[in-house]
Amino acid sequence: MTHFISGNQIKLLRNGAEYFPALEAAIENAEHEVYLQTYIYEADETGQRIGHALKLAAQRGVNVNVLLDGFGCKDLSKDYVHELETAGVHVIFYRPKISPWTLKKSRLRRLHRKVAVIDNTIGFVGGINIIDDYHVPHNAPPRIDYAVRVEGALLPIIAASVHNLWRRIAWAHLQHAMTTIRKPAPHFPLHHISQASAYNIKAAFVVRDNLLHRRDIEQAYLSAIQHAKSEIILANAYFVPGRKFRKALIDAAQRGVSVKLLLQGRREYFLMFATHAFYSVFLKNGIEIYEYRKSFMHSKVAVIDRHWATVGSSNIDPFSLLLGHEANILVQNAHFADELRASIISSMNEGAYFISHQEWARGNIAKRFISWIAYGLVRALLGLIGYSSEK
């Protein structure tokens, strides 16, 4: 069961335009330590900007630790990594072996979370990688994505998770043995939490890993959906839900809950066509589907009953829900939920295409055929490595 903690200040950050300046400012003001964990780190203008802040922090004596995914950062140049390390930044790659000739589970287990903790007083959690918003195919408009800035009572939990993951991976790499493994993670006192309304938000930090938290994020979603009374709005870039998740959404729609899905309309990978496999059954049961086509949508957010909300890194697909290291913030707060809801609705109105049941039933024969091929490939791939997506 998800444990919500009161006494938090949580600020919604829309896209890199709001996220990167906030992250950069926090790193620039760091006094003791910086932990940054991300799936993709691109040495573009944005990456250089964040990297510059990391290097300056390390040079003034801050303990700076950067954990990158081996697959997501496979194109990050060794020269750039060496530049960070020369400045004193500790860099570790999670599962750097990415041979395409193996179907072992370990190859598909990726560090997909995007979390930063500065001095144990400021945290960032979301879906935004270290990559420029305009770094998208075909010169499209900037991608849509979200993160949150967190202060308050939840910070010790976020910091402990970040420290523990860093130490585990550091042990596996046998790196920084004396400075970052054997030495306990320092704990700095949190800023005094006032009783002002800014710190009245109830929130939870939920992770998915391959040890003790295999289904925590999925269960949090399912619980919120099953208790929904009026509205579910879900925006997710890679949406291939398992049977339980599909049933929960359909059951909600059948009991009169308004269910709206904002999904990616531009396909980056063939397997993304698997999302279409469920359009017919969703539309038949009254679930509204919108495809965001203005640009690329990378969102992994939801708002339920205008009170419960989540922002994080986890897609609703088997790769996130069964394989990846993920992290989401859950929020119980009407003001925050309404702010996120308004942003999602704005994306629907300004850049999404509504898929009607009649239109989908009449046409899209080729899409439906391709979608079942893609979905079959997803299930076959998971079956080969010993997982099933039908849970």
C-alpha positions in Angstrom: 0.0 0.0 0.0 1.3 3.4 -1.0 2.3 5.6 2.0 1.6 9.3 1.5 3.5 11.8 3.6 2.3 15.4 4.3 4.6 18.4 4.7 5.9 18.7 1.1 6.3 21.5 -1.4 5.9 20.1 -5.0 6.3 22.3 -8.0 5.2 21.1 -11.5 7.8 21.7 -14.2 6.6 21.6 -17.8 9.2 20.5 -20.3 12.9 21.2 -20.2 12.2 25.0 -20.5 11.1 24.9 -16.8 13.0 21.8 -15.6 16.6 22.6 -16.7 16.9 26.1 -15.2 15.5 24.8 -11.9 18.0 21.8 -11.9 20.9 24.0 -13.0 20.1 26.5 -10.2 20.0 23.8 -7.6 23.3 22.3 -8.7 24.9 25.8 -8.7 23.8 26.3 -5.1 24.9 22.8 -3.9 27.1 22.8 -0.9 27.6 19.1 -0.1 26.5 16.6 -2.7 24.7 16.2 -6.0 23.2 12.9 -7.3 21.9 12.8 -10.8 20.4 9.6 -12.4 19.1 9.6 -15.9 18.4 7.3 -18.8 19.7 9.6 -21.6 22.4 12.2 -21.3 23.1 14.0 -24.6 26.1 16.4 -24.8 24.0 19.0 -26.7 23.6 22.5 -25.6 21.4 21.5 -22.7 23.7 18.7 -21.6 26.7 21.0 -21.8 24.9 23.5 -19.6 24.0 20.9 -17.0 27.5 19.4 -17.3 29.1 22.8 -16.7 27.1 23.2 -13.5 28.2 19.7 -12.4 31.8 20.4 -13.1 31.8 23.7 -11.2 30.2 22.0 -8.3 32.8 19.2 -8.2 35.6 21.7 -8.5 34.4 23.6 -5.4 34.4 20.4 -3.3 30.8 19.1 -3.8 30.5 15.3 -4.0 29.0 14.9 -7.5 27.7 11.5 -8.6 26.1 10.8 -12.0 24.5 7.5 -12.8 23.8 6.9 -16.5 22.2 4.0 -18.4 24.5 2.1 -20.7 22.0 1.8 -23.5 20.4 5.2 -23.2 23.8 6.9 -23.1 25.5 4.6 -25.6 26.2 7.5 -27.9 27.6 9.8 -25.2 31.3 10.3 -26.2 34.0 9.0 -24.0 35.8 12.3 -24.3 32.8 14.1 -22.7 32.6 11.5 -19.9 36.4 12.0 -19.4 35.9 15.7 -19.3 33.4 15.3 -16.5 35.6 12.9 -14.6 38.6 15.1 -14.9 36.7 17.9 -13.3 35.9 15.6 -10.3 32.5 14.3 -11.3 32.0 10.6 -10.5 30.3 8.9 -13.5 29.0 5.3 -13.5 27.1 3.5 -16.3 24.3 1.1 -15.4 24.7 -2.1 -17.5 27.1 -0.8 -20.1 27.1 -4.1 -22.1 24.4 -3.7 -24.7 25.2 -6.4 -27.2 22.3 -6.9 -29.7 23.1 -10.6 -29.9 21.6 -11.6 -26.5 18.1 -11.8 -25.2 19.1 -12.0 -21.6 16.9 -10.2 -19.1 19.9 -8.2 -18.0 20.1 -6.5 -21.4 16.6 -5.2 -21.1 16.8 -4.1 -17.5 17.6 -0.5 -17.8 18.0 2.5 -15.6 15.0 4.5 -16.9 14.4 6.7 -13.8 15.2 10.5 -13.9 15.9 11.6 -10.4 18.2 14.3 -8.9 18.9 15.0 -5.2 20.9 18.1 -4.1 22.1 18.3 -0.5 19.2 16.1 0.6 17.1 19.3 0.6 15.9 19.5 -3.0 14.8 16.7 -5.3 13.7 16.4 -8.9 11.6 13.4 -10.2 10.0 13.0 -13.6 10.3 11.8 -17.2 12.8 14.4 -18.6 16.1 13.2 -19.7 19.2 15.4 -20.0 18.5 16.3 -23.7 17.3 19.5 -25.4 13.5 19.8 -25.9 14.2 20.6 -29.6 16.3 17.4 -30.0 13.5 15.7 -31.9 13.2 14.0 -35.3 12.2 16.0 -38.4 12.6 19.4 -36.8 9.3 19.0 -35.0 8.2 21.4 -32.3 9.6 20.7 -28.8 8.6 17.5 -27.1 6.1 17.5 -24.2 7.4 16.1 -20.8 7.1 16.8 -17.1 9.0 16.7 -13.9 8.5 18.0 -10.3 10.7 19.8 -7.9 10.3 18.4 -4.4 11.1 19.9 -1.0 10.0 18.8 2.5 9.3 15.6 4.4 9.6 13.3 1.4 13.3 14.2 0.7 14.8 11.6 3.1 13.0 8.8 1.3 14.0 10.0 -2.2 17.6 10.6 -1.0 17.9 7.1 0.6 16.7 5.5 -2.7 19.2 7.5 -4.7 22.1 6.7 -2.4 21.3 3.0 -2.2 21.1 2.6 -5.9 24.4 4.5 -6.4 26.2 2.3 -3.8 24.8 -0.9 -5.3 25.9 0.0 -8.8 29.3 1.3 -7.5 29.9 -2.1 -5.8 29.0 -3.9 -9.1 31.6 -1.7 -11.0 34.1 -1.8 -8.1 34.6 1.9 -8.6 35.3 4.6 -6.0 35.6 1.9 -3.4 37.0 4.0 -0.7 35.1 7.3 -1.3 31.6 6.3 -2.4 31.1 2.7 -1.3 32.5 2.2 2.2 31.7 5.7 3.4 28.1 6.0 4.5 26.0 8.6 2.6 26.0 11.8 4.5 22.8 13.1 5.9 22.2 16.8 6.0 19.4 18.4 8.0 16.3 19.4 6.0 15.4 23.0 6.0 12.8 23.9 8.6 9.4 22.9 7.2 7.0 25.7 7.9 3.3 25.2 8.4 2.5 27.5 5.5 0.3 26.3 2.7 3.3 25.8 0.4 4.3 22.7 2.5 0.8 21.2 2.9 1.0 18.7 0.0 0.7 15.0 0.7 2.9 12.9 -1.6 4.6 9.6 -2.0 7.8 8.4 -3.8 7.3 5.1 -5.6 9.9 3.1 -7.4 10.0 0.0 -9.5 13.1 -2.2 -9.3 14.1 -5.8 -9.6 14.3 -6.5 -5.9 11.6 -5.4 -3.4 9.5 -3.1 -5.5 8.7 -5.0 -8.7 5.1 -3.9 -9.0 4.8 -0.8 -6.7 4.2 1.7 -9.5 1.7 -0.5 -11.3 -0.2 -1.2 -8.1 -0.4 2.5 -7.3 -1.9 3.1 -10.7 -4.4 0.2 -10.3 -5.5 1.3 -6.9 -6.2 4.8 -8.0 -8.0 3.7 -11.1 -10.1 1.1 -9.2 -11.2 3.8 -6.7 -11.9 6.5 -9.3 -15.3 8.0 -9.1 -15.6 10.7 -11.8 -12.6 11.1 -14.1 -9.3 9.5 -15.2 -6.9 11.4 -17.5 -3.8 9.6 -18.4 -1.0 10.8 -20.7 1.6 8.2 -21.6 4.1 8.0 -24.4 4.5 4.2 -24.6 1.2 2.6 -23.7 1.0 -1.2 -23.9 -0.9 -2.1 -20.7 -1.3 -5.6 -19.4 -4.6 -7.4 -18.8 -5.1 -6.1 -15.3 -4.5 -2.5 -16.3 -6.8 -2.8 -19.3 -9.5 -4.3 -17.2 -9.2 -1.6 -14.6 -9.7 1.1 -17.2 -12.6 -0.6 -18.8 -14.3 -1.3 -15.5 -13.9 2.4 -14.6 -15.5 3.5 -17.9 -18.4 1.0 -17.4 -19.2 2.3 -14.0 -19.5 5.8 -15.4 -16.0 7.3 -14.9 -14.9 9.5 -17.7 -11.6 7.9 -19.0 -9.4 9.9 -21.4 -6.1 8.7 -22.8 -3.6 11.0 -24.4 -1.1 8.8 -26.3 1.8 9.3 -28.7 0.6 10.0 -32.2 4.1 9.9 -33.8 5.8 6.5 -33.9 9.5 6.5 -33.1 9.8 2.7 -33.1 7.9 -0.2 -34.8 6.9 -1.7 -31.5 5.0 1.4 -30.6 2.3 0.2 -33.0 1.4 -2.3 -30.3 -0.5 0.5 -28.6 -3.2 0.3 -31.4 -4.0 -3.3 -30.5 -6.3 -2.1 -27.7 -8.0 0.8 -29.5 -11.0 -1.2 -30.5 -11.8 -2.6 -27.1 -11.2 0.7 -25.4 -13.3 2.7 -27.8 -16.1 0.1 -27.7 -16.3 0.6 -23.9 -16.4 4.4 -24.0 -12.8 5.2 -23.3 -11.7 8.4 -25.2 -8.4 8.2 -27.1 -6.5 11.3 -28.2 -3.2 11.0 -30.2 -0.7 13.8 -29.8 0.5 14.6 -33.3 1.9 18.1 -33.0 5.3 16.9 -31.8 6.7 14.0 -29.8 5.1 13.4 -26.4 7.3 11.9 -23.7 4.8 12.3 -20.8 4.2 9.7 -18.1 1.5 11.5 -16.0 -2.0 11.0 -14.8 -4.7 12.8 -12.9 -7.7 11.0 -11.2 -10.7 12.7 -9.7 -8.9 16.0 -9.8 -7.1 15.1 -6.6 -4.7 12.2 -7.2 -1.9 12.8 -9.7 1.4 11.2 -10.7 4.5 12.4 -12.5 7.4 10.1 -13.2 9.5 8.0 -15.6 7.3 4.9 -15.8 5.5 4.2 -19.1 2.5 1.9 -19.0 4.3 -0.9 -20.9 6.0 -4.1 -20.0 9.5 -2.7 -20.4 8.8 -0.1 -17.7 6.5 -2.1 -15.5 8.5 -5.4 -15.6 12.1 -4.5 -16.4 13.2 -1.0 -15.7 14.4 1.0 -12.8 11.6 3.7 -12.6 10.6 6.4 -10.2 7.3 8.3 -9.8 5.9 10.9 -7.5 2.3 10.5 -6.4 0.5 13.6 -5.2 -2.8 13.9 -3.3 -3.6 17.6 -3.7 -6.4 19.3 -5.6 -4.4 22.4 -6.6 -1.5 20.4 -8.0 -3.9 17.9 -9.7 -5.8 20.7 -11.4 -2.6 22.4 -12.6 -1.4 19.1 -14.2 -4.9 18.4 -15.6 -5.1 21.8 -17.2 -1.7 21.2 -18.9 -2.8 17.8 -20.3 -6.1 19.2 -21.5 -4.3 22.0 -23.2 -2.1 19.5 -25.0 -5.2 17.6 -26.1 -6.8 20.8 -27.4 -3.8 22.2 -29.1 -2.0 19.2 -30.6 -4.0 16.0 -30.4 -6.4 14.2 -32.7 -9.5 12.6 -31.3 -10.0 9.0 -32.4 -13.7 8.1 -32.7 -15.0 4.6 -32.4 -16.8 4.9 -35.8 -13.7 6.1 -37.6 -11.5 3.4 -36.1 -14.0 0.7 -36.9 -14.5 1.8 -40.5 -10.9 2.3 -41.5 -7.4 1.7 -40.2 -7.3 -1.9 -41.3 -3.6 -1.7 -42.0 -2.9 -0.1 -38.7 -4.9 -2.7 -36.8 -3.1 -5.5 -38.7 0.4 -4.0 -38.0 -0.6 -3.3 -34.3 -1.2 -7.0 -33.7 2.0 -7.9 -35.3 3.8 -5.4 -33.1 1.9 -6.6 -30.0 2.8 -10.2 -30.9 6.5 -9.3 -31.1 6.3 -7.6 -27.7 4.8 -10.7 -26.1 7.2 -13.0 -27.9 10.2 -11.0 -26.8 9.0 -11.0 -23.2 8.3 -14.7 -23.4 11.8 -15.5 -24.7 13.3 -13.8 -21.7 10.9 -15.3 -19.2 8.4 -12.5 -18.7 4.7 -12.2 -19.6 3.0 -8.9 -20.3 -0.4 -10.4 -19.6 -0.6 -9.6 -15.9 
